[in-house]
Amino acid sequence: MARILVQTADFDTGAELGRLTAGRSDIGGIGCFVGTVRDTAAGRKIAALTLEHYPAMTERALAAIAAEAERRWELLGCTVIHRVGRLAPGANIVLVLAASAHRQAALEATAFLIDWLKTKAPFWKKEELADGAATWVEARETDTDAAARWSA
């Protein structure tokens, strides 16, 4: 069963790795992705990124994405933590951990999870620019292309 959290608080990657592996000797590999807020986007200086969501809808979507990863790969554990609220450059946004007996499954599941989170999870992102302007972030074709590779 995947551990799914949507929260405003930061996460501790080491503590989450420890929680995932505690008392386990069957895990042979763990894929890990940590997403952070960049300080620039499309050549513009970012002051902050605000992530909004509908809690029940978002948690259900993340759980469904994690369940799909567990269906496709023999995972021994999975963690998805996504932050919401106003985040400054350098702040953690998302943590994805996938554990398996073998590294390939763990790495592929991690890539799948982050690709599908980027395109299928219902988050709305607003960039606050250093000049005081703000803009909603549109979906990127590169993210859609990355997620599409898992549809085959």
Short mmCIF file of the C-alpha atoms (twelve columns), coordinates in Angstrom:
data_MODEL
# 
_entry.id   MODEL 
# 
loop_
_atom_site.group_PDB 
_atom_site.id 
_atom_site.type_symbol 
_atom_site.label_atom_id 
_atom_site.label_alt_id 
_atom_site.label_comp_id 
_atom_site.label_asym_id 
_atom_site.label_seq_id 
_atom_site.Cartn_x 
_atom_site.Cartn_y 
_atom_site.Cartn_z 
_atom_site.pdbx_PDB_model_num 
ATOM 1   C CA . MET A 1   0.000   0.000  0.000   1 
ATOM 2   C CA . ALA A 2   1.382   3.361  -0.998  1 
ATOM 3   C CA . ARG A 3   1.940   6.201  1.460   1 
ATOM 4   C CA . ILE A 4   0.282   9.300  -0.022  1 
ATOM 5   C CA . LEU A 5   0.484   12.729 1.605   1 
ATOM 6   C CA . VAL A 6   -0.538  16.186 0.406   1 
ATOM 7   C CA . GLN A 7   0.688   18.787 2.864   1 
ATOM 8   C CA . THR A 8   1.947   22.317 3.390   1 
ATOM 9   C CA . ALA A 9   4.825   21.200 5.627   1 
ATOM 10  C CA . ASP A 10  8.234   20.302 4.250   1 
ATOM 11  C CA . PHE A 11  9.300   16.648 4.211   1 
ATOM 12  C CA . ASP A 12  12.498  14.947 5.334   1 
ATOM 13  C CA . THR A 13  13.739  12.686 2.551   1 
ATOM 14  C CA . GLY A 14  15.994  10.684 4.883   1 
ATOM 15  C CA . ALA A 15  13.180  10.109 7.367   1 
ATOM 16  C CA . GLU A 16  10.864  8.986  4.564   1 
ATOM 17  C CA . LEU A 17  13.492  6.570  3.238   1 
ATOM 18  C CA . GLY A 18  13.862  5.217  6.760   1 
ATOM 19  C CA . ARG A 19  10.096  4.801  7.126   1 
ATOM 20  C CA . LEU A 20  9.896   2.960  3.787   1 
ATOM 21  C CA . THR A 21  12.718  0.532  4.621   1 
ATOM 22  C CA . ALA A 22  12.264  0.050  8.377   1 
ATOM 23  C CA . GLY A 23  12.554  -3.630 9.278   1 
ATOM 24  C CA . ARG A 24  12.807  -4.671 5.625   1 
ATOM 25  C CA . SER A 25  15.537  -6.844 4.125   1 
ATOM 26  C CA . ASP A 26  13.720  -7.717 0.888   1 
ATOM 27  C CA . ILE A 27  14.245  -4.319 -0.778  1 
ATOM 28  C CA . GLY A 28  17.050  -4.390 -3.333  1 
ATOM 29  C CA . GLY A 29  16.617  -0.927 -4.810  1 
ATOM 30  C CA . ILE A 30  14.849  2.356  -4.196  1 
ATOM 31  C CA . GLY A 31  14.131  4.944  -6.854  1 
ATOM 32  C CA . CYS A 32  13.945  8.498  -5.525  1 
ATOM 33  C CA . PHE A 33  12.879  11.799 -7.047  1 
ATOM 34  C CA . VAL A 34  12.803  15.109 -5.180  1 
ATOM 35  C CA . GLY A 35  11.327  18.085 -7.017  1 
ATOM 36  C CA . THR A 36  12.215  21.606 -5.902  1 
ATOM 37  C CA . VAL A 37  11.121  25.134 -6.803  1 
ATOM 38  C CA . ARG A 38  13.386  26.738 -9.407  1 
ATOM 39  C CA . ASP A 39  14.289  30.424 -9.185  1 
ATOM 40  C CA . THR A 40  13.743  30.990 -12.904 1 
ATOM 41  C CA . ALA A 41  11.263  29.800 -15.503 1 
ATOM 42  C CA . ALA A 42  11.229  30.721 -19.180 1 
ATOM 43  C CA . GLY A 43  13.911  33.320 -18.474 1 
ATOM 44  C CA . ARG A 44  11.876  35.014 -15.745 1 
ATOM 45  C CA . LYS A 45  12.927  35.361 -12.112 1 
ATOM 46  C CA . ILE A 46  10.537  33.509 -9.776  1 
ATOM 47  C CA . ALA A 47  9.774   34.906 -6.306  1 
ATOM 48  C CA . ALA A 48  7.477   32.026 -5.288  1 
ATOM 49  C CA . LEU A 49  5.334   29.197 -6.599  1 
ATOM 50  C CA . THR A 50  1.851   28.650 -5.190  1 
ATOM 51  C CA . LEU A 51  0.218   25.231 -5.583  1 
ATOM 52  C CA . GLU A 52  -3.531  24.891 -5.129  1 
ATOM 53  C CA . HIS A 53  -5.677  21.745 -5.106  1 
ATOM 54  C CA . TYR A 54  -8.961  20.163 -4.042  1 
ATOM 55  C CA . PRO A 55  -7.881  17.866 -1.167  1 
ATOM 56  C CA . ALA A 56  -10.102 14.794 -1.640  1 
ATOM 57  C CA . MET A 57  -9.776  14.887 -5.440  1 
ATOM 58  C CA . THR A 58  -6.005  15.273 -5.315  1 
ATOM 59  C CA . GLU A 59  -5.445  12.500 -2.773  1 
ATOM 60  C CA . ARG A 60  -7.637  10.110 -4.801  1 
ATOM 61  C CA . ALA A 61  -5.726  10.959 -7.987  1 
ATOM 62  C CA . LEU A 62  -2.334  10.402 -6.322  1 
ATOM 63  C CA . ALA A 63  -3.541  7.105  -4.849  1 
ATOM 64  C CA . ALA A 64  -4.759  5.968  -8.296  1 
ATOM 65  C CA . ILE A 65  -1.416  6.864  -9.886  1 
ATOM 66  C CA . ALA A 66  0.468   4.983  -7.156  1 
ATOM 67  C CA . ALA A 67  -1.881  1.983  -7.546  1 
ATOM 68  C CA . GLU A 68  -1.127  1.937  -11.282 1 
ATOM 69  C CA . ALA A 69  2.612   1.899  -10.530 1 
ATOM 70  C CA . GLU A 70  2.080   -0.973 -8.088  1 
ATOM 71  C CA . ARG A 71  0.101   -2.838 -10.766 1 
ATOM 72  C CA . ARG A 72  2.825   -2.379 -13.398 1 
ATOM 73  C CA . TRP A 73  5.871   -3.139 -11.238 1 
ATOM 74  C CA . GLU A 74  6.482   -5.468 -8.317  1 
ATOM 75  C CA . LEU A 75  6.904   -2.746 -5.731  1 
ATOM 76  C CA . LEU A 76  7.599   -3.449 -2.089  1 
ATOM 77  C CA . GLY A 77  6.731   0.092  -1.076  1 
ATOM 78  C CA . CYS A 78  5.865   3.461  -2.527  1 
ATOM 79  C CA . THR A 79  5.768   6.987  -1.095  1 
ATOM 80  C CA . VAL A 80  4.342   10.098 -2.750  1 
ATOM 81  C CA . ILE A 81  4.418   13.383 -0.857  1 
ATOM 82  C CA . HIS A 82  3.316   16.555 -2.624  1 
ATOM 83  C CA . ARG A 83  3.364   19.972 -1.033  1 
ATOM 84  C CA . VAL A 84  0.821   22.718 -1.561  1 
ATOM 85  C CA . GLY A 85  0.715   26.381 -0.632  1 
ATOM 86  C CA . ARG A 86  3.229   29.137 -1.282  1 
ATOM 87  C CA . LEU A 87  6.779   27.856 -1.773  1 
ATOM 88  C CA . ALA A 88  9.975   29.874 -2.192  1 
ATOM 89  C CA . PRO A 89  12.750  28.994 -4.653  1 
ATOM 90  C CA . GLY A 90  14.779  26.053 -3.365  1 
ATOM 91  C CA . ALA A 91  11.853  24.586 -1.398  1 
ATOM 92  C CA . ASN A 92  10.892  20.939 -1.804  1 
ATOM 93  C CA . ILE A 93  7.700   20.345 -3.799  1 
ATOM 94  C CA . VAL A 94  7.423   16.599 -4.318  1 
ATOM 95  C CA . LEU A 95  8.995   13.359 -3.101  1 
ATOM 96  C CA . VAL A 96  8.540   10.072 -4.932  1 
ATOM 97  C CA . LEU A 97  10.035  6.845  -3.586  1 
ATOM 98  C CA . ALA A 98  9.551   3.411  -5.140  1 
ATOM 99  C CA . ALA A 99  11.076  0.292  -3.578  1 
ATOM 100 C CA . SER A 100 11.471  -3.084 -5.242  1 
ATOM 101 C CA . ALA A 101 13.577  -6.204 -5.023  1 
ATOM 102 C CA . HIS A 102 15.409  -5.012 -8.140  1 
ATOM 103 C CA . ARG A 103 16.677  -1.577 -9.202  1 
ATOM 104 C CA . GLN A 104 15.128  -1.529 -12.674 1 
ATOM 105 C CA . ALA A 105 11.578  -1.811 -11.354 1 
ATOM 106 C CA . ALA A 106 12.257  0.818  -8.698  1 
ATOM 107 C CA . LEU A 107 13.755  3.273  -11.194 1 
ATOM 108 C CA . GLU A 108 11.080  2.734  -13.845 1 
ATOM 109 C CA . ALA A 109 8.268   3.072  -11.301 1 
ATOM 110 C CA . THR A 110 9.794   6.310  -9.998  1 
ATOM 111 C CA . ALA A 111 9.996   7.770  -13.515 1 
ATOM 112 C CA . PHE A 112 6.424   6.675  -14.226 1 
ATOM 113 C CA . LEU A 113 5.135   8.179  -10.987 1 
ATOM 114 C CA . ILE A 114 6.680   11.601 -11.536 1 
ATOM 115 C CA . ASP A 115 5.686   11.682 -15.228 1 
ATOM 116 C CA . TRP A 116 2.053   10.884 -14.404 1 
ATOM 117 C CA . LEU A 117 2.014   13.233 -11.388 1 
ATOM 118 C CA . LYS A 118 3.103   16.091 -13.654 1 
ATOM 119 C CA . THR A 119 0.256   15.471 -16.093 1 
ATOM 120 C CA . LYS A 120 -2.573  13.702 -14.236 1 
ATOM 121 C CA . ALA A 121 -2.544  15.060 -10.688 1 
ATOM 122 C CA . PRO A 122 -4.975  17.960 -10.164 1 
ATOM 123 C CA . PHE A 123 -2.691  20.737 -8.966  1 
ATOM 124 C CA . TRP A 124 -2.842  24.333 -10.130 1 
ATOM 125 C CA . LYS A 125 0.429   26.269 -10.067 1 
ATOM 126 C CA . LYS A 126 0.849   30.020 -10.031 1 
ATOM 127 C CA . GLU A 127 4.258   31.626 -10.451 1 
ATOM 128 C CA . GLU A 128 4.826   34.873 -8.616  1 
ATOM 129 C CA . LEU A 129 7.473   36.751 -10.544 1 
ATOM 130 C CA . ALA A 130 10.162  38.946 -9.002  1 
ATOM 131 C CA . ASP A 131 8.678   41.994 -10.788 1 
ATOM 132 C CA . GLY A 132 5.358   41.526 -8.937  1 
ATOM 133 C CA . ALA A 133 3.428   39.924 -11.798 1 
ATOM 134 C CA . ALA A 134 1.827   36.498 -11.419 1 
ATOM 135 C CA . THR A 135 0.921   33.874 -13.997 1 
ATOM 136 C CA . TRP A 136 -0.733  30.457 -13.932 1 
ATOM 137 C CA . VAL A 137 1.531   27.679 -15.212 1 
ATOM 138 C CA . GLU A 138 0.261   25.954 -18.340 1 
ATOM 139 C CA . ALA A 139 0.861   22.274 -19.078 1 
ATOM 140 C CA . ARG A 140 4.026   21.705 -21.092 1 
ATOM 141 C CA . GLU A 141 4.181   19.531 -24.172 1 
ATOM 142 C CA . THR A 142 7.412   17.935 -22.918 1 
ATOM 143 C CA . ASP A 143 5.595   16.732 -19.779 1 
ATOM 144 C CA . THR A 144 2.744   15.337 -21.873 1 
ATOM 145 C CA . ASP A 145 5.237   13.545 -24.130 1 
ATOM 146 C CA . ALA A 146 7.064   12.069 -21.116 1 
ATOM 147 C CA . ALA A 147 3.797   10.743 -19.656 1 
ATOM 148 C CA . ALA A 148 2.678   9.365  -23.027 1 
ATOM 149 C CA . ARG A 149 5.581   6.939  -23.162 1 
ATOM 150 C CA . TRP A 150 3.910   4.995  -20.322 1 
ATOM 151 C CA . SER A 151 0.625   4.583  -22.224 1 
ATOM 152 C CA . ALA A 152 1.968   1.922  -24.563 1 
# 
